[in-house]
Amino acid sequence: MNNDSGARRSSTAGLTLLALGIVYGDIGTSPLYAIKETFNPEHGIPLNTATILGGLSTIFWSLMIVVTLKYVTLVMRADNRGEGGIMALLALASSTVRDKSWCWARPMMLLGLVGTSLFYGETVLTPAISVVSAVEGLEVGTAAFKPYVIPISVGILVVLFTFQRRGTAAVGRLFGPVCLLWFVALAAVGIFNIAQNPTVFNAIHPAHALHFATSHGFASFVVLGAVMLAFTGAEALYADMGHFGKDPVRLAWFGLVLPALVLNYFGQGALLIRSPEAVSNPFYLAFPAWALYPMVGLATAATVIASQATISAAYSMTKQAIQLGYLPRMNILHTSDEQAGQIYIPVINWILLAAVIIAVVGFGSSSKLAAAYGVSVMGTMMITTFLTFFVIRYGWNYPLWLCVLATGFFMVWDAMFFSATLLKVPDGGWFPLMMGAGVLFVMVTWRRGREILMSHLKEQSIPLDTFLHSLLANPPVRVPGTAVFLTSTAGVVPHALLHNLVHNKVLHERVVFLTVNTKDIPYVPAEERVAIESLGNECHRIVMNFGFKDQPDVPKALERCVDQGLEFLPMQTSYFLSRETVIASSRVGTGMALWRERFFATMARNAGNVAHHFNLPTNRVIELGTQVEI
């Protein structure tokens, strides 16, 4: 028992250390710019002891309410079989209302897609603002570095994105220790400055936050858009929960991250009370002169880790969207033989790099990037709160009044910050909104296009049972081997079978009709992977189930059929695929404009290979095409 207990403690400690790098990289680098932007003189709020205490109090209570209460206490409980993130939450919420409140299903799906789309905007801005704010520390040492901040930042980002194809397994082991050192440094410099002015601890009293948020008129509302920079990355607590489990994530937050952040923010506040001119860069000016350049190096490493975590999350989110049918198939490469979650998607990588470089060069400083940052973050957080309501109401069956009270409180808080960030739209907030709108358009068009395509295919389909009865009454020549016909709709004749009969005029001695389904759960247990139904005359129907985070591997899943008396010999099994060539037309009633149909047809033509997606052996695949007019 003692050995088991010790092993569990060791495992929890190891996962907690890893969580520091992956989960808390983003929120952990917020001290680089949050205080600087909160007390930015452009807001028009005078910099004195009262306003500094008010700003610190607002940041402190935002961390407590948004991160500690909302995410750590409530949202992390709404896991989809251990997995988090807005796509997992959307799948969970959709499944809870499907039978109880179906009228919410489509609005909920649309909101979930909006939240997912906004996440991509955050994925672009997090590397941009984090790396630029770290490199700007060079300016504190000497103004001579100022012209080189953007080129150095771009260089670091190019190296980071180029390195993605090699995977993060090797450097990933350094993430935890580096972030541990980072948080210790944050706490240490915070204590150093607080010791010189302990009055900042008065900021814990919520009256200071209330006074700060109400006593400066419109400026108080505007500054909320800067305060929220202190809790950007809170969504990562939920999104990355599945990698480590709830306990390590919560232990890291309460045991190190929250204390380190609070101490650092209060330390920067103590510095500003003592030296208001330090508002130009309170993070770096809080350190002794001898520690400046080492901290620039450590901050750069921490921001690279934060960026890496966000990039990896974008790959994971994209894979989930593909599995759930919201994006076309893409080439997904696995960068680790040990960790299935470590993937690399080339198309997404280079699109993100281009967007990040445009953001860095276009905005030119962390302050201008901060103006663009908040809209996407708060939009995603609001949608998370909204979806959580349906989980606790229909999934957990809590009383309506309690659900409204719990999520309503957080929704008001989210809406307040979101409204403040909307003021930044003309100054840069349009950038993530434009990106999100583009991603949303792609997702909605792909989903609708697939629905139209499947509808047309169904109209032209022939019932499988009837067809087989007619075919086998006077069967064609049957040749040795097994033919696996993949079909998206069970119960209908695959087009590939019809083409094979027309052109080759043969039928294999064993015929399998395979349908692959993606469930709205992250992983499907191995024992529920395949279901077999005998159709007689050596014909079988197989339904194969995967979760939205599973890697679909059809040959490996077919090996499990041995337990049910059906063995597949790799060199005697051929896979027949139907490849539809979509042709846009002006026919009425499709629900999409002609230009959207053409866009969908272009995406369909350039979608990733089905054989690669299902890990089919390329030398055993036969593709037979058909044209479908929509």
VMD Tcl script that draws the C-alpha trace (Angstrom):
set ca {
  {0.00 0.00 0.00}
  {2.79 2.39 0.90}
  {4.53 1.68 -2.41}
  {1.32 2.33 -4.35}
  {0.72 5.53 -2.42}
  {4.26 6.69 -3.08}
  {3.97 5.86 -6.78}
  {0.74 7.87 -7.04}
  {2.36 10.85 -5.31}
  {5.36 10.60 -7.64}
  {3.09 10.38 -10.70}
  {1.01 13.37 -9.55}
  {4.17 15.39 -8.89}
  {5.52 14.57 -12.35}
  {2.24 15.46 -14.08}
  {2.02 18.68 -12.06}
  {5.49 19.67 -13.25}
  {4.56 18.95 -16.87}
  {1.32 20.90 -16.46}
  {3.31 24.01 -15.55}
  {4.74 24.10 -19.06}
  {1.77 23.05 -21.13}
  {-1.25 24.34 -19.21}
  {0.13 27.48 -17.59}
  {2.54 28.75 -20.23}
  {0.07 31.33 -21.55}
  {-1.37 32.73 -18.30}
  {2.11 32.48 -16.74}
  {3.56 34.99 -19.20}
  {0.76 37.54 -18.70}
  {2.83 39.52 -16.11}
  {5.04 40.61 -19.00}
  {2.33 42.98 -20.24}
  {-0.82 42.91 -18.05}
  {0.26 45.53 -15.46}
  {1.88 47.68 -18.12}
  {-1.36 47.84 -20.13}
  {-3.65 48.17 -17.09}
  {-1.89 51.35 -15.96}
  {-1.18 52.65 -19.47}
  {-1.41 56.48 -19.25}
  {-3.49 56.50 -22.46}
  {-6.47 55.23 -20.44}
  {-6.63 58.61 -18.70}
  {-6.58 57.23 -15.14}
  {-4.05 59.01 -12.88}
  {-1.26 56.83 -11.52}
  {-1.37 57.13 -7.73}
  {-1.54 54.80 -4.75}
  {-5.34 54.56 -4.80}
  {-5.59 53.66 -8.50}
  {-2.66 51.22 -8.27}
  {-4.34 49.41 -5.37}
  {-7.60 49.47 -7.31}
  {-6.01 48.00 -10.43}
  {-4.22 45.29 -8.43}
  {-7.45 44.45 -6.61}
  {-9.32 44.15 -9.92}
  {-6.65 41.79 -11.29}
  {-6.62 39.75 -8.07}
  {-10.38 39.26 -7.97}
  {-10.50 38.55 -11.70}
  {-8.04 35.71 -11.16}
  {-10.09 34.43 -8.25}
  {-13.47 34.63 -10.00}
  {-12.63 33.77 -13.61}
  {-9.83 31.26 -13.13}
  {-10.28 29.82 -9.64}
  {-14.07 29.76 -9.34}
  {-15.19 29.47 -12.94}
  {-12.57 27.26 -14.58}
  {-10.83 25.36 -11.77}
  {-13.95 24.83 -9.64}
  {-16.84 24.61 -12.14}
  {-15.88 24.20 -15.79}
  {-13.22 21.56 -15.19}
  {-15.98 19.36 -13.75}
  {-17.75 19.49 -17.13}
  {-15.32 17.10 -18.77}
  {-16.18 14.87 -21.70}
  {-14.86 11.57 -20.32}
  {-11.77 13.31 -19.01}
  {-11.25 15.61 -22.01}
  {-11.73 19.37 -22.06}
  {-11.70 22.21 -24.57}
  {-14.52 23.96 -26.37}
  {-14.93 21.23 -29.01}
  {-15.19 18.57 -26.30}
  {-17.62 20.80 -24.37}
  {-19.70 21.38 -27.51}
  {-19.95 17.62 -28.11}
  {-20.88 17.04 -24.46}
  {-23.46 19.84 -24.33}
  {-25.00 18.73 -27.64}
  {-25.38 15.17 -26.39}
  {-27.11 16.36 -23.19}
  {-29.78 18.44 -24.99}
  {-30.37 16.07 -27.90}
  {-33.30 14.33 -26.22}
  {-34.31 16.97 -23.67}
  {-34.19 20.34 -25.42}
  {-33.67 19.70 -29.13}
  {-34.57 23.28 -30.12}
  {-31.23 24.41 -28.67}
  {-29.16 21.94 -30.69}
  {-28.51 24.06 -33.79}
  {-27.93 27.42 -31.98}
  {-25.61 25.60 -29.60}
  {-23.66 24.07 -32.48}
  {-23.29 27.47 -34.15}
  {-22.11 29.11 -30.92}
  {-19.64 26.29 -30.36}
  {-18.24 26.81 -33.85}
  {-17.97 30.56 -33.19}
  {-16.00 29.84 -30.02}
  {-13.76 27.41 -31.86}
  {-13.17 29.96 -34.61}
  {-12.27 32.67 -32.09}
  {-9.80 30.24 -30.53}
  {-7.76 30.32 -33.74}
  {-7.48 34.10 -33.40}
  {-6.10 33.59 -29.90}
  {-3.70 30.98 -31.29}
  {-2.22 33.63 -33.58}
  {-2.01 36.45 -31.03}
  {-0.60 34.45 -28.11}
  {2.78 33.71 -29.77}
  {2.89 37.21 -31.20}
  {2.30 39.20 -28.00}
  {4.22 36.78 -25.75}
  {7.44 36.71 -27.77}
  {7.39 40.43 -28.61}
  {6.81 41.42 -24.97}
  {9.70 39.20 -23.86}
  {12.13 40.57 -26.45}
  {11.10 44.15 -25.62}
  {13.05 43.67 -22.40}
  {16.16 44.37 -24.45}
  {14.96 47.98 -24.81}
  {15.04 48.38 -21.03}
  {18.78 47.71 -21.04}
  {19.53 50.09 -23.91}
  {17.43 51.90 -26.50}
  {19.89 50.73 -29.13}
  {18.04 47.41 -29.26}
  {14.70 49.00 -30.17}
  {15.02 48.67 -33.98}
  {15.85 44.98 -33.59}
  {12.93 43.89 -31.36}
  {10.58 43.00 -34.22}
  {13.23 41.27 -36.43}
  {14.43 39.20 -33.44}
  {10.84 38.30 -32.55}
  {10.07 37.23 -36.11}
  {13.26 35.15 -36.19}
  {12.32 33.34 -32.96}
  {8.82 32.64 -34.25}
  {10.05 31.34 -37.61}
  {12.40 28.93 -35.83}
  {9.58 27.85 -33.50}
  {7.14 27.06 -36.31}
  {9.78 25.44 -38.48}
  {10.70 23.16 -35.59}
  {7.12 21.87 -35.28}
  {7.60 19.12 -37.85}
  {10.26 17.54 -35.63}
  {7.89 17.26 -32.70}
  {8.23 18.47 -29.14}
  {9.10 15.24 -27.36}
  {12.77 16.13 -26.88}
  {12.38 19.73 -25.70}
  {9.06 18.98 -24.01}
  {10.90 17.49 -21.05}
  {12.41 20.93 -20.43}
  {9.05 22.73 -20.40}
  {8.18 21.87 -16.80}
  {11.57 22.73 -15.23}
  {11.88 25.97 -17.23}
  {8.38 27.08 -16.22}
  {9.07 26.06 -12.63}
  {12.10 28.36 -12.68}
  {9.97 31.06 -14.33}
  {7.26 30.99 -11.65}
  {9.84 30.90 -8.88}
  {11.49 33.99 -10.43}
  {8.09 35.73 -10.67}
  {7.41 35.06 -7.00}
  {10.93 36.02 -5.89}
  {10.98 39.41 -7.62}
  {7.44 40.05 -6.38}
  {8.47 39.41 -2.77}
  {11.56 41.60 -3.28}
  {9.44 44.59 -4.32}
  {6.58 43.94 -1.89}
  {9.07 43.99 0.99}
  {9.82 47.60 0.10}
  {6.13 48.55 0.11}
  {3.88 46.00 1.86}
  {0.85 48.29 1.61}
  {0.00 46.64 -1.72}
  {-1.52 43.74 0.25}
  {-4.43 46.10 0.97}
  {-5.45 45.40 -2.64}
  {-6.90 42.07 -1.50}
  {-9.88 43.98 -0.13}
  {-12.56 43.99 -2.89}
  {-13.58 47.56 -2.08}
  {-10.50 48.78 -3.97}
  {-11.59 46.87 -7.10}
  {-15.12 48.26 -6.86}
  {-13.81 51.80 -6.47}
  {-11.39 51.35 -9.40}
  {-14.15 50.02 -11.66}
  {-16.67 52.77 -10.87}
  {-14.91 56.00 -9.93}
  {-13.25 56.99 -13.21}
  {-16.25 57.11 -15.48}
  {-15.84 55.69 -18.96}
  {-12.10 55.19 -18.39}
  {-12.86 52.56 -15.74}
  {-14.81 50.59 -18.34}
  {-12.07 50.96 -20.95}
  {-9.34 49.72 -18.61}
  {-11.20 46.42 -18.06}
  {-10.05 45.49 -21.56}
  {-6.49 45.62 -20.23}
  {-7.21 43.91 -16.89}
  {-8.43 40.80 -18.72}
  {-4.90 40.32 -20.09}
  {-4.07 38.95 -16.64}
  {-6.20 35.86 -17.16}
  {-5.68 35.13 -20.85}
  {-4.85 31.47 -21.09}
  {-7.49 30.46 -18.55}
  {-9.21 28.45 -21.28}
  {-6.05 26.30 -21.46}
  {-6.77 24.99 -17.96}
  {-9.81 23.31 -19.40}
  {-8.52 22.55 -22.89}
  {-5.40 20.72 -21.69}
  {-7.04 18.98 -18.75}
  {-7.16 15.67 -20.63}
  {-3.37 15.51 -20.91}
  {-2.75 15.52 -17.17}
  {-6.03 15.06 -15.28}
  {-7.81 17.48 -12.99}
  {-5.74 16.95 -9.83}
  {-2.30 17.92 -11.26}
  {-3.79 20.98 -12.99}
  {-5.51 22.13 -9.80}
  {-2.46 21.35 -7.65}
  {-0.22 23.42 -9.92}
  {-2.66 26.34 -9.83}
  {-3.14 26.52 -6.08}
  {0.36 25.35 -5.14}
  {2.50 27.60 -7.34}
  {0.93 29.44 -10.28}
  {-1.69 31.53 -8.44}
  {0.66 32.55 -5.58}
  {3.47 33.39 -8.03}
  {1.19 35.49 -10.25}
  {-0.35 37.39 -7.33}
  {3.06 38.07 -5.77}
  {4.44 39.30 -9.08}
  {1.48 41.56 -9.86}
  {1.59 43.00 -6.35}
  {5.36 43.43 -6.66}
  {4.96 45.40 -9.87}
  {2.30 47.50 -8.10}
  {4.69 48.16 -5.23}
  {7.30 49.31 -7.75}
  {4.83 51.70 -9.40}
  {3.85 53.23 -6.04}
  {7.53 53.86 -5.38}
  {8.52 54.83 -8.94}
  {5.56 55.77 -11.19}
  {7.91 56.31 -14.15}
  {8.48 52.52 -14.23}
  {5.08 52.19 -15.93}
  {6.95 52.07 -19.27}
  {7.89 48.45 -18.46}
  {7.16 47.54 -14.83}
  {7.92 43.85 -15.32}
  {11.57 44.19 -16.30}
  {12.21 47.32 -14.21}
  {11.16 45.35 -11.12}
  {14.37 43.30 -11.42}
  {17.83 44.45 -10.33}
  {19.97 45.64 -13.24}
  {22.23 42.56 -13.08}
  {19.22 40.25 -13.57}
  {17.77 42.05 -16.62}
  {19.36 40.11 -19.46}
  {19.09 36.69 -17.76}
  {15.38 37.44 -17.29}
  {15.01 38.41 -20.94}
  {16.43 34.99 -21.81}
  {14.20 33.20 -19.31}
  {11.15 35.19 -20.43}
  {11.87 34.35 -24.06}
  {12.07 30.65 -23.18}
  {8.82 30.90 -21.20}
  {7.01 32.66 -24.05}
  {8.25 30.09 -26.57}
  {6.79 27.39 -24.29}
  {3.51 29.32 -24.03}
  {3.44 29.64 -27.82}
  {4.22 25.95 -28.25}
  {1.33 24.98 -25.99}
  {-1.06 27.17 -28.01}
  {0.19 25.84 -31.35}
  {-0.17 22.24 -30.16}
  {-3.70 23.06 -28.99}
  {-4.51 24.39 -32.48}
  {-3.39 21.08 -34.02}
  {-5.49 19.15 -31.50}
  {-8.53 21.39 -32.07}
  {-8.20 21.00 -35.83}
  {-8.02 17.22 -35.56}
  {-11.14 17.17 -33.38}
  {-12.98 19.41 -35.87}
  {-12.01 17.07 -38.72}
  {-13.20 14.02 -36.79}
  {-16.52 15.69 -35.96}
  {-17.05 16.70 -39.60}
  {-16.52 20.47 -39.36}
  {-13.32 20.66 -41.43}
  {-12.06 18.75 -44.47}
  {-9.49 16.01 -43.96}
  {-5.92 17.25 -43.69}
  {-2.55 15.57 -43.65}
  {-1.87 14.78 -39.97}
  {1.62 13.62 -39.01}
  {2.42 11.96 -35.69}
  {5.67 13.25 -34.22}
  {5.96 10.75 -31.38}
  {5.77 6.96 -31.26}
  {4.86 7.13 -27.57}
  {2.40 10.05 -27.29}
  {-0.60 9.79 -29.63}
  {-1.55 13.41 -28.91}
  {1.67 14.84 -30.37}
  {0.68 15.66 -33.93}
  {1.71 18.09 -36.63}
  {-0.59 19.47 -39.35}
  {1.53 21.19 -42.03}
  {-1.29 23.28 -43.54}
  {-2.32 24.70 -40.17}
  {1.32 25.29 -39.17}
  {2.17 27.46 -42.17}
  {-1.13 29.36 -42.09}
  {-0.53 30.16 -38.41}
  {3.07 31.24 -39.07}
  {1.99 33.59 -41.86}
  {-0.75 35.08 -39.67}
  {1.60 35.48 -36.66}
  {4.24 37.27 -38.75}
  {1.58 39.58 -40.21}
  {0.40 40.36 -36.66}
  {3.91 41.01 -35.30}
  {5.04 43.19 -38.21}
  {1.66 44.88 -38.67}
  {1.11 45.85 -35.02}
  {4.78 46.37 -34.19}
  {4.65 46.34 -30.38}
  {3.18 44.40 -27.47}
  {0.94 47.36 -26.54}
  {-0.69 47.41 -29.97}
  {-0.99 43.62 -29.97}
  {-2.67 43.84 -26.55}
  {-5.39 45.99 -28.12}
  {-6.16 43.12 -30.52}
  {-5.91 40.32 -27.98}
  {-8.96 40.49 -25.76}
  {-11.89 40.07 -28.16}
  {-11.15 36.46 -29.16}
  {-10.25 35.41 -25.60}
  {-13.38 36.82 -23.96}
  {-15.62 35.63 -26.79}
  {-14.44 32.06 -26.27}
  {-14.85 32.37 -22.49}
  {-18.44 33.63 -22.84}
  {-19.37 30.71 -25.08}
  {-17.74 28.26 -22.64}
  {-19.97 29.65 -19.87}
  {-23.04 29.35 -22.10}
  {-22.35 25.72 -23.03}
  {-21.58 24.85 -19.42}
  {-25.14 25.87 -18.48}
  {-26.59 23.09 -20.66}
  {-24.20 20.53 -19.21}
  {-25.08 21.24 -15.58}
  {-28.80 21.69 -16.36}
  {-29.44 18.71 -18.66}
  {-26.39 16.56 -18.03}
  {-26.18 16.85 -14.25}
  {-29.92 17.61 -13.78}
  {-29.34 20.46 -11.33}
  {-32.32 22.75 -10.52}
  {-32.89 25.51 -13.05}
  {-32.49 28.29 -10.47}
  {-29.09 26.95 -9.40}
  {-27.88 26.62 -13.01}
  {-28.98 30.16 -13.85}
  {-27.41 31.53 -10.66}
  {-24.08 29.73 -11.19}
  {-23.53 30.38 -14.88}
  {-25.40 33.71 -14.85}
  {-22.90 35.18 -12.40}
  {-19.98 34.20 -14.63}
  {-21.83 35.30 -17.75}
  {-22.29 38.80 -16.33}
  {-18.60 38.93 -15.47}
  {-17.62 37.66 -18.93}
  {-20.00 40.05 -20.67}
  {-18.56 43.00 -18.77}
  {-15.02 42.23 -19.92}
  {-16.14 41.27 -23.43}
  {-17.94 44.60 -23.81}
  {-14.77 46.41 -22.76}
  {-12.70 44.51 -25.32}
  {-15.15 45.44 -28.08}
  {-13.95 49.02 -27.69}
  {-10.62 47.77 -29.02}
  {-12.06 46.56 -32.31}
  {-11.02 49.69 -34.27}
  {-7.51 49.55 -32.71}
  {-6.78 45.93 -33.61}
  {-9.59 43.81 -32.27}
  {-10.81 43.47 -35.85}
  {-7.85 41.21 -36.59}
  {-8.88 38.12 -34.54}
  {-12.53 38.77 -35.43}
  {-11.65 38.72 -39.12}
  {-9.66 35.50 -38.64}
  {-12.47 33.93 -36.65}
  {-15.03 34.89 -39.28}
  {-12.89 33.25 -41.95}
  {-12.53 30.02 -39.97}
  {-16.26 30.01 -39.13}
  {-17.14 30.43 -42.80}
  {-14.95 27.46 -43.74}
  {-16.43 25.25 -41.00}
  {-20.07 26.13 -41.69}
  {-19.62 25.78 -45.46}
  {-17.90 22.41 -45.13}
  {-20.56 21.11 -42.75}
  {-23.45 22.31 -44.93}
  {-21.77 21.09 -48.10}
  {-21.31 17.60 -46.63}
  {-24.97 17.53 -45.59}
  {-26.05 18.43 -49.16}
  {-23.64 15.89 -50.65}
  {-24.84 13.11 -48.36}
  {-28.46 14.01 -49.16}
  {-27.86 13.70 -52.91}
  {-25.98 10.43 -52.49}
  {-28.83 9.08 -50.37}
  {-31.36 10.04 -53.06}
  {-29.38 8.02 -55.60}
  {-28.66 5.13 -53.27}
  {-29.96 1.55 -53.47}
  {-30.91 -0.40 -50.33}
  {-28.13 -2.87 -49.63}
  {-30.25 -5.82 -48.47}
  {-32.47 -5.71 -51.55}
  {-29.50 -5.34 -53.86}
  {-27.61 -8.28 -52.35}
  {-30.65 -10.54 -52.53}
  {-31.02 -9.73 -56.24}
  {-27.27 -9.95 -56.94}
  {-26.66 -13.26 -55.19}
  {-29.69 -14.89 -56.80}
  {-27.57 -14.98 -59.96}
  {-24.08 -14.17 -58.64}
  {-21.13 -12.99 -60.74}
  {-17.79 -14.78 -60.67}
  {-16.41 -14.75 -57.12}
  {-12.65 -14.34 -56.82}
  {-10.38 -15.16 -53.84}
  {-9.73 -12.59 -51.14}
  {-11.61 -10.05 -49.06}
  {-13.03 -6.80 -50.42}
  {-13.72 -4.04 -47.88}
  {-16.03 -1.35 -49.26}
  {-16.00 1.82 -47.19}
  {-19.32 3.64 -47.12}
  {-20.37 6.67 -45.11}
  {-23.97 5.45 -44.90}
  {-24.71 1.98 -43.59}
  {-27.49 0.08 -45.35}
  {-26.93 1.41 -48.88}
  {-24.88 0.06 -51.77}
  {-21.46 1.76 -52.03}
  {-20.78 3.35 -55.42}
  {-17.41 1.59 -55.47}
  {-19.19 -1.80 -55.47}
  {-21.40 -0.79 -58.38}
  {-18.41 0.44 -60.39}
  {-16.43 -2.70 -59.58}
  {-19.30 -4.91 -60.81}
  {-19.78 -2.85 -63.96}
  {-16.09 -2.71 -64.92}
  {-14.58 -5.90 -63.45}
  {-17.74 -8.07 -63.34}
  {-16.49 -10.01 -60.30}
  {-17.28 -10.25 -56.61}
  {-14.77 -11.27 -53.96}
  {-15.42 -14.45 -52.03}
  {-15.81 -12.35 -48.89}
  {-17.35 -8.89 -49.01}
  {-17.37 -6.42 -46.12}
  {-19.34 -3.16 -46.01}
  {-17.56 -0.88 -43.55}
  {-18.96 2.30 -42.03}
  {-16.75 4.44 -39.77}
  {-18.55 6.60 -37.21}
  {-17.12 9.36 -35.03}
  {-18.84 9.57 -31.64}
  {-19.20 12.77 -29.60}
  {-16.89 11.35 -26.93}
  {-13.09 11.69 -26.97}
  {-12.21 8.00 -26.95}
  {-14.20 4.85 -27.69}
  {-13.27 1.80 -25.56}
  {-11.55 -0.96 -27.53}
  {-14.34 -3.45 -26.76}
  {-16.86 -1.09 -28.40}
  {-14.73 -0.43 -31.47}
  {-16.40 -2.81 -33.95}
  {-19.85 -4.33 -34.42}
  {-20.32 -7.11 -36.99}
  {-23.52 -8.22 -38.70}
  {-23.63 -11.21 -41.05}
  {-25.61 -10.65 -44.26}
  {-25.19 -14.20 -45.52}
  {-23.20 -15.62 -48.45}
  {-19.93 -14.41 -46.87}
  {-21.13 -10.82 -46.85}
  {-20.78 -8.80 -43.66}
  {-21.65 -5.35 -42.41}
  {-19.17 -3.76 -39.96}
  {-19.74 -0.54 -38.06}
  {-16.53 0.89 -36.61}
  {-16.62 3.56 -33.90}
  {-13.95 6.10 -32.98}
  {-13.92 9.07 -30.61}
  {-13.10 12.57 -31.80}
  {-9.62 12.32 -30.27}
  {-8.95 8.76 -31.46}
  {-6.62 8.17 -34.36}
  {-8.74 6.22 -36.90}
  {-6.78 3.08 -37.79}
  {-9.04 0.75 -39.76}
  {-6.62 -2.19 -40.29}
  {-5.75 -2.26 -36.59}
  {-9.43 -2.14 -35.62}
  {-10.21 -4.97 -38.06}
  {-7.78 -7.18 -36.13}
  {-10.32 -7.17 -33.29}
  {-12.80 -8.96 -35.54}
  {-10.92 -12.21 -34.89}
  {-12.68 -12.39 -31.52}
  {-15.99 -12.47 -33.40}
  {-14.88 -15.13 -35.89}
  {-13.83 -12.84 -38.74}
  {-10.10 -12.78 -39.59}
  {-8.54 -10.33 -42.03}
  {-5.27 -11.36 -43.68}
  {-3.47 -8.15 -44.72}
  {-2.18 -9.48 -48.06}
  {-5.57 -10.88 -49.03}
  {-7.62 -7.81 -48.12}
  {-8.35 -5.00 -50.59}
  {-10.00 -1.70 -49.70}
  {-12.39 -0.10 -52.18}
  {-13.08 3.62 -51.80}
  {-15.64 5.81 -53.50}
  {-14.22 9.21 -54.37}
  {-16.88 11.80 -55.13}
  {-16.00 14.67 -57.44}
  {-18.31 17.51 -56.45}
  {-19.64 19.76 -59.20}
  {-21.31 23.02 -58.23}
  {-24.55 23.81 -60.03}
  {-27.26 26.45 -59.97}
  {-29.99 23.99 -58.96}
  {-32.54 25.41 -56.52}
  {-33.03 24.19 -52.98}
  {-29.50 23.36 -51.87}
  {-29.39 26.09 -49.24}
  {-26.05 27.46 -50.47}
  {-25.20 30.15 -53.00}
  {-23.39 29.02 -56.15}
  {-20.15 30.69 -55.05}
  {-20.27 28.77 -51.73}
  {-20.92 25.54 -53.60}
  {-17.84 26.22 -55.72}
  {-15.81 26.92 -52.59}
  {-17.02 23.66 -51.05}
  {-16.17 21.79 -54.26}
  {-12.65 23.26 -54.13}
  {-12.22 22.14 -50.51}
  {-13.55 18.67 -51.37}
  {-11.06 18.31 -54.24}
  {-8.18 19.32 -52.00}
  {-9.22 17.36 -48.91}
  {-6.73 14.88 -47.51}
  {-6.61 11.34 -48.77}
  {-9.16 8.96 -47.21}
  {-6.69 6.08 -47.26}
  {-4.14 8.10 -45.32}
  {-6.79 9.34 -42.87}
  {-7.83 5.78 -42.02}
  {-4.25 4.45 -42.16}
  {-5.05 2.05 -45.00}
  {-2.10 0.29 -46.71}
  {-1.60 2.24 -49.95}
  {-0.75 -0.88 -51.98}
  {-4.11 -2.47 -51.05}
  {-6.41 0.49 -51.91}
  {-8.55 0.86 -55.05}
  {-10.33 4.19 -55.57}
  {-13.31 4.40 -57.90}
  {-14.63 7.86 -58.66}
  {-18.07 9.28 -59.29}
  {-19.33 12.78 -60.05}
  {-21.98 14.35 -57.83}
  {-23.77 17.56 -58.78}
  {-24.99 19.72 -55.90}
}
mol new
graphics top color blue
foreach p $ca { graphics top sphere $p radius 0.5 }
foreach p [lrange $ca 0 end-1] q [lrange $ca 1 end] { graphics top cylinder $p $q radius 0.2 }
display resetview
